[in-house]
């Protein structure tokens, strides 16, 4: 039963349905009806009957695209078949006999009522069906009223069933759309509730972290003041600062876990992130770029100063992005990287390449550098975040330069 149920739930392609209907109608029109015992004799099948049957089948095959013209084509073909005595009338001397051709017209009316708009369906029931009934009455003088009523009942019933089927399909479609909209709304409300709760928790954790940091500042000032008079007290205060700092870091980690998005959680982002790169890792970066194919001259001038961790990360990312872009766009060329510690409490970073050389293809290893991935816009945002400036542009002799200036805070300046 499970296999049969799965077959029943499968949707048959629309093209297959149209072709099956077309073949059935064509075969029915080609079938030789039985000669009536009374009335005019039926003509033997010939080329004209074959053409009319094939035309009706073709019209039904393309009915989905042109419903009303297809219906008129099928009805006209059946009327011609009856007028030329290829098929008997629905009502005649032998009684009522609705053959396959008229059933094909009824099928065409039914699918037109199902697939068409309300306007087309109204045209069918108010114009096409009465016209077919009148035509049938004119084709059979001996049974005008009987044929007209029979055709009218047959086609009106087909039209009514078609409109009923179309209405049920529309109701089912609306129910599915409403269920999908309701599910989307519930999902959005759930996400909004989660975001609101996260915001509330983040505000509470922010207050806790701010309290810890303020307490650390006060304890540090107190320890500095009693350092000379009471070393034991200063040592105790230093321990308190350390404990308070650890508590603040713990709260910060909790805050980051709360603010992490669902997408980051699905990607497997963990709270245990690797340490961020520093200035001390720039030589390793230079070696990896050299191995990828870029010839680099690296120099560092001036007295190094201690930069905040955020500024060191910015410098590393800018150098990484500049070298990656040079390797991507210039290929195997020469480049110069210089870090200059200025006396004006700033670090100047300069990366220049000589442009693409003849035959200097982009090496395949350029893809493994994993640069920042945001280009010049990302560099400017990073530099602006630490109060620095960035200048980029083409070199007069060819190539490209990236010139960044990162300020060094006065309290951490060089010695």
C-alpha positions in Angstrom: 0.0 0.0 0.0 2.8 2.4 0.7 4.2 2.0 -2.8 0.7 2.5 -4.3 0.2 5.6 -2.1 3.5 7.1 -3.3 2.5 6.5 -6.9 -0.9 8.2 -6.2 0.8 11.2 -4.7 3.1 11.8 -7.7 2.1 14.6 -10.0 1.8 13.7 -13.7 3.6 16.2 -15.9 1.2 18.6 -17.7 2.6 17.7 -21.1 1.9 14.1 -20.6 -1.7 14.8 -19.6 -2.3 16.9 -22.7 -0.8 14.3 -25.0 -2.9 11.5 -23.5 -6.1 13.5 -24.0 -5.1 14.4 -27.5 -4.4 10.8 -28.4 -7.7 9.6 -26.9 -9.7 12.2 -28.8 -7.9 11.5 -32.0 -8.4 7.7 -31.7 -12.1 8.2 -30.9 -12.6 10.4 -34.0 -10.8 7.9 -36.2 -12.9 5.0 -34.9 -15.6 3.9 -37.4 -19.0 4.3 -35.8 -21.8 1.7 -36.4 -24.2 2.4 -39.2 -27.5 3.5 -37.9 -30.6 1.3 -38.8 -32.4 4.4 -40.1 -31.5 7.8 -41.4 -28.6 8.8 -43.7 -25.8 6.3 -44.2 -22.4 7.3 -42.8 -19.5 7.9 -45.2 -16.5 5.7 -45.1 -13.3 7.1 -43.5 -11.1 9.0 -45.9 -8.3 11.6 -45.9 -10.6 14.4 -44.8 -11.7 12.5 -41.8 -8.1 11.8 -40.9 -7.1 15.4 -41.2 -10.1 16.6 -39.1 -9.2 14.0 -36.4 -5.5 15.0 -36.3 -6.4 18.7 -36.2 -8.7 18.1 -33.2 -5.9 16.1 -31.4 -3.3 18.8 -32.1 -5.7 21.5 -30.9 -6.2 19.6 -27.6 -2.4 19.1 -27.3 -1.8 22.9 -27.4 -5.0 23.7 -25.4 -3.0 24.8 -22.3 -1.4 27.7 -24.3 -4.5 28.7 -26.4 -7.6 27.4 -24.6 -10.3 29.2 -26.5 -9.0 28.8 -30.0 -8.3 25.1 -29.3 -11.9 24.6 -28.1 -13.3 26.3 -31.2 -11.1 24.2 -33.4 -12.3 20.9 -31.8 -15.9 22.0 -31.9 -15.6 23.0 -35.6 -14.0 19.8 -36.5 -16.8 17.7 -34.9 -19.5 19.9 -36.6 -17.8 19.3 -40.0 -17.6 15.5 -39.3 -21.3 15.4 -38.5 -22.3 17.7 -41.4 -20.4 15.5 -43.8 -22.0 12.3 -42.4 -18.8 10.9 -41.0 -20.4 10.6 -37.5 -24.0 10.3 -36.5 -25.9 13.1 -34.6 -26.2 12.8 -30.8 -30.0 12.1 -31.2 -31.4 10.4 -34.3 -33.7 7.7 -35.5 -31.8 5.1 -33.4 -32.2 7.1 -30.2 -29.6 9.0 -28.2 -26.0 8.1 -29.0 -23.3 10.5 -27.8 -20.2 9.3 -29.5 -16.5 9.9 -28.7 -16.3 13.1 -30.9 -18.9 14.9 -28.8 -17.3 13.6 -25.6 -14.1 15.2 -26.9 -15.8 18.5 -27.2 -17.1 18.1 -23.7 -13.5 17.4 -22.5 -12.3 20.5 -24.3 -15.1 22.6 -22.5 -14.1 21.0 -19.2 -10.4 21.8 -19.4 -11.2 25.3 -20.7 -13.3 26.0 -17.7 -10.6 24.6 -15.4 -7.6 26.4 -16.9 -9.0 29.6 -18.2 -9.8 32.9 -16.4 -13.3 33.9 -15.3 -13.7 36.1 -18.4 -12.9 33.2 -20.8 -15.1 30.8 -18.9 -18.0 33.3 -19.1 -17.5 33.6 -22.9 -17.6 29.8 -23.2 -20.9 29.4 -21.2 -22.6 32.4 -22.7 -21.5 32.2 -26.3 -19.7 29.1 -27.4 -22.0 26.5 -25.8 -25.2 28.1 -27.0 -23.7 28.5 -30.5 -22.8 24.8 -30.6 -26.4 23.9 -29.5 -27.8 26.1 -32.3 -25.4 24.6 -34.8 -26.4 21.1 -33.8 -30.1 21.9 -34.2 -29.5 23.2 -37.7 -27.4 20.1 -38.7 -30.2 17.7 -37.7 -33.6 19.0 -39.0 -35.6 16.0 -37.8 -34.5 16.2 -34.2 -33.6 19.9 -33.7 -34.9 20.4 -30.2 -33.6 17.0 -28.9 -30.1 17.6 -30.3 -29.9 21.1 -29.0 -31.0 20.2 -25.5 -28.7 17.1 -25.4 -25.6 19.1 -26.5 -26.6 22.0 -24.1 -26.9 19.6 -21.2 -23.7 17.8 -22.0 -21.6 20.9 -22.4 -23.1 22.8 -19.5 -22.4 19.9 -17.2 -18.8 19.7 -18.5 -18.4 23.5 -17.9 -19.9 23.3 -14.4 -17.6 20.4 -13.4 -14.6 22.4 -14.8 -15.5 25.5 -12.8 -15.9 23.4 -9.7 -12.6 21.7 -10.2 -10.9 25.1 -10.8 -12.5 26.5 -7.7 -11.2 23.6 -5.6 -7.7 23.9 -7.0 -7.8 27.7 -6.2 -8.9 27.0 -2.7 -6.2 24.4 -2.2 -3.6 26.8 -3.6 -4.8 29.6 -1.4 -4.6 27.3 1.6 -1.1 26.3 0.8 -0.1 29.9 0.4 -1.7 30.9 3.6 0.0 28.1 5.5 3.4 29.1 4.0 2.7 32.8 4.9 1.7 31.8 8.5 4.9 29.7 8.8 7.0 32.6 7.6 5.3 34.9 10.0 5.8 32.5 12.9 9.5 32.1 12.0 9.9 35.8 11.8 8.2 36.3 15.2 10.4 33.7 16.7 13.6 35.3 15.3 12.4 38.7 16.5 11.8 37.3 20.0 15.2 35.7 20.1 16.8 39.0 18.9 15.0 41.0 21.5 16.0 38.6 24.2 19.6 38.7 23.0 19.6 42.5 23.1 18.3 42.5 26.7 20.9 40.0 27.8 23.6 41.9 25.9 22.6 45.2 27.7 22.8 43.4 31.1 26.2 41.9 30.3 27.4 45.2 29.0 26.6 46.8 32.4 28.4 44.0 34.2 31.5 44.3 32.0 31.5 48.1 32.4 31.3 47.7 36.2 34.2 45.3 36.2 36.4 47.6 34.0 35.5 50.6 36.2 36.4 48.6 39.3 39.8 47.6 37.7 40.6 51.3 37.0 39.8 52.3 40.6 41.8 49.3 42.0 44.8 50.1 39.8 44.8 53.7 40.9 44.6 52.7 44.5 47.4 50.1 44.1 49.6 52.8 42.5 49.1 55.2 45.4 49.9 52.7 48.1 52.7 51.0 46.3 55.5 52.8 48.3 53.8 52.9 51.7 52.2 49.4 51.9 53.6 46.8 49.5 51.4 44.1 50.9 48.3 46.1 50.3 49.4 47.0 46.8 50.0 43.3 46.1 46.5 42.5 47.3 45.1 45.2 45.1 47.0 43.8 42.1 45.4 40.4 42.8 42.0 42.0 42.9 42.7 43.7 39.5 43.7 40.3 38.1 40.6 38.6 39.4 38.4 41.4 38.2 40.0 41.3 34.8 39.4 37.6 34.5 35.8 38.1 35.4 35.4 40.8 32.8 36.9 38.5 30.1 34.5 35.8 31.1 31.6 38.1 30.8 32.9 39.3 27.4 33.0 35.8 26.2 29.4 35.2 27.4 28.4 38.4 25.6 30.0 37.2 22.3 28.2 33.9 22.6 24.9 35.6 23.1 25.4 37.9 20.1 26.6 35.2 17.8 24.2 34.8 14.9 22.5 31.6 13.9 24.4 31.5 10.6 27.7 31.6 12.5 26.5 28.7 14.7 25.5 26.7 11.7 28.9 27.3 10.2 30.5 25.7 13.2 31.9 29.0 14.7 33.4 28.2 18.1 34.2 30.4 21.0 37.7 29.0 20.9 39.0 31.2 18.1 42.7 31.1 17.1 44.8 34.0 18.3 44.6 37.1 16.0 47.8 37.8 13.9 50.2 40.5 15.1 53.1 42.5 13.6 55.5 39.7 14.6 53.8 37.4 12.1 54.3 39.7 9.0 57.6 38.0 8.1 55.9 34.7 8.0 53.2 36.2 5.7 55.9 37.6 3.5 57.5 34.2 3.1 54.2 32.6 2.2 53.6 35.2 -0.5 57.1 34.6 -1.8 56.4 30.9 -2.0 53.3 31.7 -4.0 55.4 33.6 -6.6 55.7 37.2 -5.6 59.3 38.6 -5.3 59.1 40.9 -2.2 61.7 43.3 -0.6 60.7 43.7 3.0 62.2 46.4 5.2 61.4 47.7 8.7 62.8 51.0 9.8 62.7 53.1 13.0 62.2 52.2 16.7 59.3 49.8 17.0 56.6 50.8 19.4 53.9 48.9 21.2 50.6 49.1 19.3 47.2 48.1 20.6 46.1 44.6 19.6 43.4 46.1 17.3 45.9 48.3 15.5 48.3 45.4 15.0 45.6 43.3 13.5 44.7 46.2 11.1 48.3 46.5 9.9 48.6 42.8 9.4 45.3 42.6 7.4 46.2 45.6 5.2 49.6 44.1 4.4 47.9 40.8 3.7 45.3 42.3 1.4 47.8 44.5 -0.5 50.1 41.5 -1.1 47.3 39.3 -2.1 45.9 41.9 -4.6 49.4 42.3 -6.0 49.7 38.6 -6.6 46.2 38.3 -8.1 46.5 41.3 -10.5 50.2 41.6 -11.3 51.2 37.9 -11.1 54.9 37.0 -10.7 56.3 40.5 -10.3 58.4 42.4 -7.8 57.0 44.2 -4.8 58.3 46.3 -1.9 56.9 46.2 1.6 58.2 48.7 4.2 57.2 49.4 7.8 58.5 52.7 9.0 58.1 53.8 12.7 57.9 57.6 12.5 58.9 59.9 15.2 55.5 61.6 14.9 53.9 58.7 16.8 52.7 56.8 13.7 53.5 53.7 11.7 53.7 54.0 7.9 53.0 50.9 5.9 53.8 51.0 2.2 53.2 48.2 -0.3 54.1 48.8 -4.0 54.4 46.5 -6.9 55.9 47.0 -10.4 52.9 45.8 -12.3 52.5 42.7 -14.5 55.7 41.7 -16.3 55.8 40.2 -19.7 54.9 36.5 -19.3 54.1 37.1 -15.7 51.0 34.9 -15.2 49.0 34.8 -12.0 50.2 31.8 -10.1 47.8 29.2 -8.9 49.0 29.6 -5.4 47.4 33.0 -5.1 44.2 31.4 -4.1 45.7 29.9 -0.9 46.6 33.3 0.6 43.1 33.8 2.0 43.3 37.6 2.1 40.7 39.7 3.8 38.5 39.5 0.8 37.1 43.1 0.9 39.6 44.9 -1.2 40.3 48.6 -0.9 36.9 49.2 0.8 37.9 46.8 3.5 41.3 48.4 3.9 39.8 51.9 4.4 37.3 50.6 6.9 39.9 48.9 8.9 42.3 51.9 8.9 39.5 54.4 9.7 38.5 52.2 12.7 41.9 52.9 14.3 42.0 56.6 13.3 44.5 56.1 10.5 44.5 57.1 6.8 44.9 55.2 3.5 46.1 56.2 0.1 46.0 54.0 -3.0 46.7 54.5 -6.7 48.7 53.6 -9.7 52.4 54.2 -9.8 53.8 56.6 -12.6 56.1 53.9 -13.9 53.5 51.1 -13.7 52.2 49.1 -10.8 50.1 49.9 -7.8 50.8 51.3 -4.3 49.1 51.1 -1.0 50.1 53.6 1.6 48.7 53.4 5.1 49.4 55.5 8.2 48.4 54.0 11.6 48.7 56.3 14.7 50.6 55.1 17.8 48.9 56.1 21.1 51.0 58.5 23.1 50.9 56.3 26.2 52.2 53.3 24.2 54.7 55.3 22.1 58.2 54.1 21.2 61.1 54.6 23.6 
